[in-house]
Amino acid sequence: MVADSRRTIHEVFKRLRESIRRKRPEKLENNGWVLHHDNATAHTSLVLRQFLASKNTTVIPHPPYSPDLAPCHFFLFPKMKFRLKGRRFYTIEEIQAESQEVLKTLTLEDFQGCRESWKKRWDRCIHAQGDYFEGDGGN
């Protein structure tokens, strides 16, 4: 099972690095990028932490119980839920196809707004000294 986990992690990381190489090659060349993910069990596993350390990947630590800091939670999942709410899907393929359609509608401005919101949320987290807070304060 550990070998399967390592193989999966390696494949996902390889796809991520390839995407960065295509879209932002300067970031990959000088290791000028960081990885941020939440505290999901899969993200904090020893296998993943060892793998990222072996690739010299800088990871931004994520405070516990802070889903409002993860862009998937405050940006992506609400958009997906809005489009998929109330619909019935009969196969995984239908869900995947509709999810892909939602992703295709996202614009550069959507991602720029997400980044600005993410920065505001991190500022609030720092100001709160890691204590719990919700949202980005409407800023």
N, C-alpha and C positions, 0 to 999 in steps of 0.2 A: 504494500500500500504506500509506503514512503517513496519507493521508486516511482510509482505512478504520480504522486504529488509533485515530486521534483520534475518529472517530465512535463506535467501540465504547467507548472510555474515557469519552466524554461521556455515553453512554447508561447505562453502569454507575454512574458517579458520580451522575447524575441520580436513578437509582433509590435509591441509597444515601442521598442527601440527602432524598429524599421519605420514605423509611422513618424517618429521624431526625426529620423534621418531624412525622410522625404520632405517633411513640412518645415523643419527647423534645423537644418544640418549644423549650423553654427553652435547650437546648444549641445549637440551630441559630441562635437569635436573637442570642446573644452570642458565637458562635463558640467555645463552651465544650466542644468535642469535639476529639479527636485521632484520627488514623488510624494503625493499626499493621498492617503486613503484613511478610511475610518477604522475603528477598532473591532471590526468583524473578526470572528475567530480565524477565518481563512487568511486574513491580512496580518495577524499577529502570531501565526504559527512559527515554531522554531525553524521549520524547513524554509519558509519564506524569508525570515529574518537572516538566516545564514546565506541564502541565495543572494539576497540584495547586498549583503555585506561583501560577498565574494565578487560582485560586480561593481563595487565602490559606488553604490547608488545612495544618494542622500535622501533620507526620508524625513518629512516634516512630522514630528510627533503629534498625535491627535489626542486631545484631552478626553478622558473617559466620560461617557454619557453626554456627548456633545454632537448629536446628529445634525444640529443646525449649522455645523461647520463644514459638512460634507456636501459639495455641490450636487451630488446625486440626490440627496435628500431635500434640499431647498430649491433646486432648479430642475433637474431632469425628471425625477419621479412625479412631481405634480403635473408636469406637462404630459407625461405618459398617462397618468391616471385620468386626466381630463378627457383625453381622446379615446381612451379605452373603456371608460365608465359606462355601465349599463349595457355593454355589448356582450354577446355570447360567442365564444370561440370553441370550436369542436376539435381542433388539433393544435399541437405545438407550432406547426408550420404557419397556421393562420395568425397566431399570436406573434410569431417572429416577423411575419410579413408586415403586419400592421405596425409593429414597433419600429421596423425599419422606415416605414412611411412617416411616422412621427419624427424620427431622427432627421429625415431628409428635409423637413420643413424648418428646422432650426437655422437661423441666420447668423452671420458674423456678429451682428448687433446683439443677438440673444446671448452669445458666448461672452461678448465684451461686458454686457450687463451682469452676467453671472460672475465674471472675474471681479468686477467692482463690488458686488454684493459680498463675495467671498472675502475680499480684503477688509471690508467694513466689519464683517462678522469676526474675523481674526482680531481686528483692533479692539472690538468689544470684549472678546475673550481675554486679551492681554490686560485691558483696563479692569476687568472683573477678577483678575488674577486667577483665572481658570475656573472660577465659580460658575454655576449654571446660569444661563440666560437664554432667552428665546429670540429668534429672528435677528434682523440686522438693525433693529431700533427705528425702522422707518426712514432711515437716512438714505 
